[in-house]
Amino acid sequence: MKALVYEKYTTDDDFSKILQIKDIPIPTPKSNEVIFQVKAAALNYDDIWGMRGKPLAIPLPHISGTDAAGEVTAIGSDVKNIKVGDRVVSHGNMSCRVCKACTDGREYDCRKRSIWGFETGPLWGGYCEYTHLPEVNVVKIPDNVSYDDAAAASMTLLTSWHMLIGRANIQPGQIVLIMGGSSGIGTYGIQIAKLFGCTVIATASPDKLDKLLELGADYAINHREDDWHKQVRSIAKKIPKSSTDVSGVDVIFEHIGGTHWNKELTLLNYGGTIVTTGATTGYDAKTDLRHIFFKGINILGSTQGTRAELEQGLFWMSQGRIKSIIDSEYPLEQAADAHKKMLNGKGLFGKILMKPNM
């Protein structure tokens, strides 16, 4: 079968130097596994981290791809709930399933957790014609959700759902600030917050603000301006609240990191919450602690989510309440261009897909 493989790391982000199309054997299922023909797979920033070998030196040779959707072609002898012909999408959070965290419903906190297609290998990910996963790591796709939409949703919808529902516990009527609203997780974050009856302020670069409003955001702010946080504060003050509430932001959905961190903290209400994942502009964020202890701010970390949360998100997709925003599609042969576009971010709105057979 055809697979997108690299056998060394890049030192200059020239992905074309390392990415190759190789012919490798079609996998055969272990007793607990399913094999599926990949119809669509979605890019994530951890694909770039993998090719850099930083922050983790992932196994080589490597096939990336955490978010893959396709049709089941074979199953192992112990598989009970999936059959050949089923339409499935990956749940890339691989955990032991027996530790205290896992049995407490927190598989994302498992100390043995790994991210499929990023940390797994050698040669085990979604950027290929056929791939394999344990039965517990695939989810059936609702009939009226396409392979493309499911692949785009796999990690990003799951992450957004877990951030806002599983961790921040958003409530109707709250003001939610979605940072980086044009990103994959940002587009889902806007829709989830609106689904739960929140007022949404979203940020992006100036060329993407109208699209945020079309997606459902109530307000859109250019976060490249130095005073973007002052604009957010001004908007929050004008949003009607109950007489006992201070007019500020209740929840911040954060994945940008270092460049915006302290400004974000200034926007939160007393007792407000910032939930963070990713940190695409840098991990080394300096924090003014006064913003935290004076206002009793809650800082929550978040990584991926549970299989059940992915199923919840896909259910609301099937009801037409959440949709995947797909920016572009590439064949595996143009993977270097696809990753370059994701890294650059210019004009990017939503998810990038790759397909083994375009």
C-alpha positions as CSV (number, residue, x, y, z in Angstrom):
1,M,0.0,0.0,0.0
2,K,1.0,3.6,-0.4
3,A,2.1,5.5,2.7
4,L,3.7,8.9,3.6
5,V,6.9,8.1,5.4
6,Y,9.9,10.0,6.8
7,E,13.0,8.4,8.1
8,K,14.8,11.4,9.6
9,Y,13.9,14.7,11.2
10,T,14.0,18.1,9.5
11,T,16.3,20.8,10.8
12,D,15.0,23.7,8.7
13,D,11.2,22.9,8.3
14,D,11.8,21.9,4.6
15,F,9.4,19.0,4.7
16,S,10.0,18.1,1.1
17,K,13.5,16.9,2.0
18,I,12.2,14.1,4.3
19,L,8.7,13.2,3.2
20,Q,8.5,10.2,0.9
21,I,5.8,8.0,-0.7
22,K,6.7,4.4,0.1
23,D,5.1,1.1,-0.6
24,I,4.7,-0.9,2.6
25,P,2.6,-4.0,3.4
26,I,-1.1,-3.7,4.3
27,P,-1.4,-4.4,8.0
28,T,-3.1,-7.5,9.4
29,P,-5.2,-7.1,12.5
30,K,-4.3,-8.2,15.9
31,S,-7.1,-9.9,17.9
32,N,-8.4,-6.6,19.3
33,E,-7.8,-4.5,16.2
34,V,-9.7,-3.2,13.2
35,I,-8.2,-2.4,9.7
36,F,-9.8,0.4,7.7
37,Q,-9.2,1.9,4.3
38,V,-8.4,5.6,4.9
39,K,-10.7,7.9,3.0
40,A,-9.5,11.1,4.6
41,A,-7.0,12.3,7.2
42,A,-6.5,15.7,8.8
43,L,-3.4,17.6,9.6
44,N,-2.5,18.7,13.2
45,Y,0.4,20.8,14.5
46,D,1.8,17.7,16.2
47,D,2.7,16.4,12.7
48,I,5.2,19.3,12.5
49,W,6.5,18.6,15.9
50,G,7.0,15.0,14.9
51,M,9.0,15.9,11.8
52,R,11.2,18.2,13.9
53,G,11.8,15.5,16.5
54,K,10.8,18.2,19.1
55,P,9.6,18.3,21.8
56,L,9.6,14.4,21.5
57,A,11.9,12.2,19.5
58,I,9.2,10.1,17.9
59,P,9.9,6.6,16.4
60,L,11.5,6.4,13.0
61,P,10.6,5.5,10.3
62,H,7.4,7.3,10.9
63,I,3.9,7.7,9.4
64,S,2.1,10.7,10.9
65,G,-1.7,11.2,11.0
66,T,-3.8,11.1,14.2
67,D,-7.1,12.0,12.6
68,A,-8.2,9.4,10.0
69,A,-11.6,8.2,8.8
70,G,-12.5,5.3,6.6
71,E,-14.2,2.0,5.9
72,V,-13.4,-1.1,7.9
73,T,-12.0,-3.9,5.8
74,A,-10.9,-6.5,8.4
75,I,-11.4,-7.2,12.1
76,G,-9.5,-9.2,14.7
77,S,-11.0,-12.3,16.4
78,D,-11.9,-10.5,19.7
79,V,-13.5,-7.4,18.1
80,K,-17.2,-7.3,19.2
81,N,-18.8,-4.1,18.2
82,I,-17.3,-3.2,14.8
83,K,-17.9,-5.1,11.6
84,V,-16.5,-5.0,8.1
85,G,-18.1,-2.2,6.1
86,D,-18.6,0.1,9.1
87,R,-17.6,3.8,8.7
88,V,-15.2,4.7,11.5
89,V,-13.0,7.6,12.7
90,S,-10.0,7.4,14.9
91,H,-9.9,8.3,18.6
92,G,-6.2,9.0,18.8
93,N,-5.8,9.1,22.6
94,M,-4.3,5.7,23.3
95,S,-4.3,4.7,27.0
96,C,-3.9,1.6,29.2
97,R,-7.6,1.4,30.1
98,V,-6.9,-0.3,33.5
99,C,-5.1,2.4,35.6
100,K,-6.9,4.6,38.2
101,A,-7.2,7.5,35.8
102,C,-8.6,5.4,33.0
103,T,-11.1,3.6,35.1
104,D,-12.1,6.9,36.6
105,G,-13.1,8.2,33.1
106,R,-9.9,10.3,32.7
107,E,-8.1,8.3,30.0
108,Y,-6.4,11.6,28.9
109,D,-4.6,11.6,32.3
110,C,-3.2,8.1,31.9
111,R,0.5,8.0,32.6
112,K,1.0,5.5,29.8
113,R,-1.1,7.6,27.3
114,S,0.3,8.1,23.8
115,I,-1.1,10.0,20.8
116,W,-1.6,7.7,17.8
117,G,0.1,9.0,14.6
118,F,2.4,11.2,16.7
119,E,4.1,9.1,19.3
120,T,3.3,5.6,17.9
121,G,5.4,3.6,15.5
122,P,7.4,2.8,13.7
123,L,5.1,3.2,10.6
124,W,1.9,3.5,12.5
125,G,-0.4,6.5,11.7
126,G,-3.1,7.6,9.4
127,Y,-1.3,9.0,6.3
128,C,-1.6,5.8,4.3
129,E,-4.1,3.8,2.3
130,Y,-4.9,1.3,5.1
131,T,-4.3,1.6,8.9
132,H,-5.0,-0.3,12.1
133,L,-6.3,0.6,15.6
134,P,-7.6,-1.2,18.6
135,E,-11.4,-1.4,18.5
136,V,-11.6,0.9,21.5
137,N,-9.8,3.6,19.5
138,V,-12.3,3.9,16.7
139,V,-15.8,5.4,16.7
140,K,-18.6,4.8,14.3
141,I,-19.4,7.7,12.1
142,P,-23.1,8.8,12.0
143,D,-24.7,8.1,8.6
144,N,-25.1,11.7,7.7
145,V,-21.6,12.8,8.6
146,S,-19.0,12.5,5.8
147,Y,-15.6,10.9,6.0
148,D,-14.1,14.4,5.4
149,D,-16.1,16.0,8.2
150,A,-15.3,13.2,10.6
151,A,-11.6,13.2,9.9
152,A,-11.5,17.0,10.4
153,A,-13.3,16.6,13.7
154,S,-11.4,13.7,15.2
155,M,-8.8,15.5,17.4
156,T,-9.9,19.1,17.1
157,L,-13.6,18.7,17.9
158,L,-12.7,16.3,20.7
159,T,-10.2,18.8,22.1
160,S,-12.5,21.7,21.9
161,W,-15.4,19.7,23.5
162,H,-13.2,18.6,26.4
163,M,-11.8,22.1,27.0
164,L,-15.2,23.8,27.1
165,I,-17.5,21.1,28.5
166,G,-15.3,18.6,30.3
167,R,-12.9,21.1,31.9
168,A,-14.4,24.6,31.9
169,N,-18.0,23.4,32.3
170,I,-19.4,26.4,30.4
171,Q,-23.0,27.5,31.2
172,P,-25.7,29.3,29.3
173,G,-25.3,33.1,29.4
174,Q,-21.6,33.1,30.0
175,I,-19.2,35.3,28.0
176,V,-16.7,33.0,26.3
177,L,-13.5,34.3,24.6
178,I,-12.3,32.0,21.8
179,M,-8.7,32.8,21.0
180,G,-7.5,31.9,17.5
181,G,-11.1,31.3,16.3
182,S,-10.0,30.5,12.7
183,S,-7.9,27.5,13.8
184,G,-9.3,24.0,13.7
185,I,-10.1,23.9,17.4
186,G,-11.2,27.5,17.3
187,T,-13.9,26.9,14.7
188,Y,-15.3,24.1,16.8
189,G,-14.9,26.1,20.0
190,I,-17.1,28.9,18.6
191,Q,-19.8,26.4,17.7
192,I,-19.7,24.5,20.9
193,A,-20.0,27.7,23.0
194,K,-23.0,28.8,20.9
195,L,-24.6,25.4,21.2
196,F,-24.5,25.8,25.0
197,G,-26.1,29.3,24.9
198,C,-23.0,31.4,25.5
199,T,-22.1,34.8,24.1
200,V,-18.9,34.4,22.0
201,I,-16.1,36.8,21.4
202,A,-13.6,35.3,18.9
203,T,-10.2,36.5,17.8
204,A,-8.3,36.0,14.5
205,S,-6.2,38.0,12.0
206,P,-8.1,40.8,10.2
207,D,-8.8,38.9,7.0
208,K,-10.7,36.2,8.9
209,L,-13.0,38.2,11.1
210,D,-16.0,38.1,8.8
211,K,-15.8,34.3,8.7
212,L,-15.9,34.1,12.5
213,L,-19.1,36.0,12.5
214,E,-20.5,33.8,9.8
215,L,-19.6,30.8,11.9
216,G,-21.7,32.1,14.8
217,A,-19.4,34.3,16.9
218,D,-21.2,37.4,18.3
219,Y,-18.1,39.6,18.1
220,A,-14.8,39.2,16.2
221,I,-11.5,40.9,17.2
222,N,-8.2,41.3,15.4
223,H,-5.7,39.8,17.9
224,R,-2.7,41.1,16.0
225,E,-3.5,44.6,17.2
226,D,-1.6,45.7,20.4
227,D,-4.8,46.8,22.1
228,W,-6.9,43.8,21.2
229,H,-7.6,43.0,24.8
230,K,-8.9,46.5,25.4
231,Q,-11.3,46.0,22.6
232,V,-12.5,42.7,24.2
233,R,-12.9,44.4,27.6
234,S,-15.0,47.2,26.0
235,I,-17.3,44.7,24.3
236,A,-17.7,42.6,27.5
237,K,-18.8,45.7,29.4
238,K,-21.6,46.3,26.9
239,I,-23.0,42.8,27.1
240,P,-26.1,42.6,29.3
241,K,-25.5,40.7,32.5
242,S,-27.4,40.1,35.7
243,S,-27.2,43.0,38.2
244,T,-24.9,40.9,40.5
245,D,-22.3,40.2,37.8
246,V,-19.2,42.2,36.8
247,S,-19.1,42.7,33.1
248,G,-16.1,40.7,32.0
249,V,-15.1,37.4,30.4
250,D,-16.2,34.2,32.2
251,V,-14.2,31.7,30.2
252,I,-11.2,32.0,27.9
253,F,-10.4,29.2,25.4
254,E,-6.7,29.5,25.0
255,H,-4.2,27.7,22.7
256,I,-2.0,30.6,21.5
257,G,0.4,30.7,24.5
258,G,3.2,33.1,25.3
259,T,2.4,36.2,23.3
260,H,-1.1,36.8,24.6
261,W,-1.1,35.1,28.0
262,N,-1.0,38.0,30.5
263,K,-3.4,40.1,28.4
264,E,-5.8,37.2,28.5
265,L,-5.6,37.0,32.3
266,T,-6.6,40.7,32.7
267,L,-9.9,40.1,30.9
268,L,-11.3,37.4,33.3
269,N,-14.0,38.1,35.8
270,Y,-13.5,37.2,39.5
271,G,-13.7,33.5,39.7
272,G,-13.2,33.3,35.9
273,T,-11.6,30.4,34.1
274,I,-8.9,30.1,31.4
275,V,-8.6,26.6,29.8
276,T,-5.4,26.1,27.8
277,T,-3.9,23.6,25.4
278,G,-1.3,23.7,22.6
279,A,0.6,27.0,23.1
280,T,1.5,27.5,19.4
281,T,3.4,30.7,19.9
282,G,5.5,29.4,22.8
283,Y,5.4,27.5,26.1
284,D,7.5,29.9,28.2
285,A,4.7,32.3,29.2
286,K,5.5,34.7,32.1
287,T,2.6,35.2,34.4
288,D,1.6,38.1,36.6
289,L,0.4,36.3,39.6
290,R,-1.7,39.2,40.8
291,H,-4.2,38.5,38.1
292,I,-4.7,35.0,39.5
293,F,-4.9,35.4,43.3
294,F,-6.7,38.7,43.5
295,K,-9.5,37.5,41.3
296,G,-9.4,33.8,42.2
297,I,-8.9,32.8,38.6
298,N,-9.0,29.1,37.6
299,I,-6.3,27.9,35.2
300,L,-7.1,24.6,33.7
301,G,-4.9,22.5,31.4
302,S,-6.5,20.2,28.8
303,T,-5.4,17.5,26.4
304,Q,-7.7,15.7,24.0
305,G,-10.6,14.0,25.7
306,T,-12.5,10.8,26.1
307,R,-13.9,8.5,23.5
308,A,-17.4,9.3,24.8
309,E,-16.8,13.0,24.3
310,L,-15.9,12.4,20.7
311,E,-19.1,10.5,20.3
312,Q,-21.1,13.4,21.8
313,G,-19.5,15.9,19.4
314,L,-20.2,13.6,16.4
315,F,-23.8,13.3,17.5
316,W,-24.3,17.1,17.4
317,M,-22.6,17.1,14.0
318,S,-25.2,14.6,12.8
319,Q,-27.9,17.0,14.1
320,G,-26.5,19.8,12.0
321,R,-25.6,21.9,15.1
322,I,-21.8,21.6,14.6
323,K,-20.0,21.5,11.3
324,S,-16.4,20.9,10.2
325,I,-14.7,23.8,8.5
326,I,-12.3,22.4,5.8
327,D,-9.8,24.8,4.4
328,S,-8.3,22.6,1.7
329,E,-7.5,19.1,0.5
330,Y,-4.2,17.6,-0.7
331,P,-3.1,14.2,-2.0
332,L,-0.3,12.5,0.0
333,E,2.1,13.4,-2.8
334,Q,1.7,17.1,-1.9
335,A,2.1,16.6,1.8
336,A,5.0,19.0,2.0
337,D,2.9,21.8,0.6
338,A,0.0,20.9,3.0
339,H,2.3,21.1,6.0
340,K,3.9,24.3,4.9
341,K,0.5,25.9,4.6
342,M,-0.4,24.8,8.1
343,L,2.9,26.1,9.5
344,N,2.6,29.4,7.7
345,G,-1.1,29.9,8.5
346,K,-1.6,32.6,6.0
347,G,-5.2,32.6,4.8
348,L,-5.8,29.3,6.6
349,F,-9.3,28.9,8.0
350,G,-10.2,25.5,9.4
351,K,-8.7,22.1,8.8
352,I,-6.4,20.8,6.1
353,L,-7.2,17.3,4.8
354,M,-5.0,14.8,3.0
355,K,-6.3,11.8,1.0
356,P,-4.4,8.7,-0.1
357,N,-6.4,8.5,-3.3
358,M,-7.4,11.9,-4.8
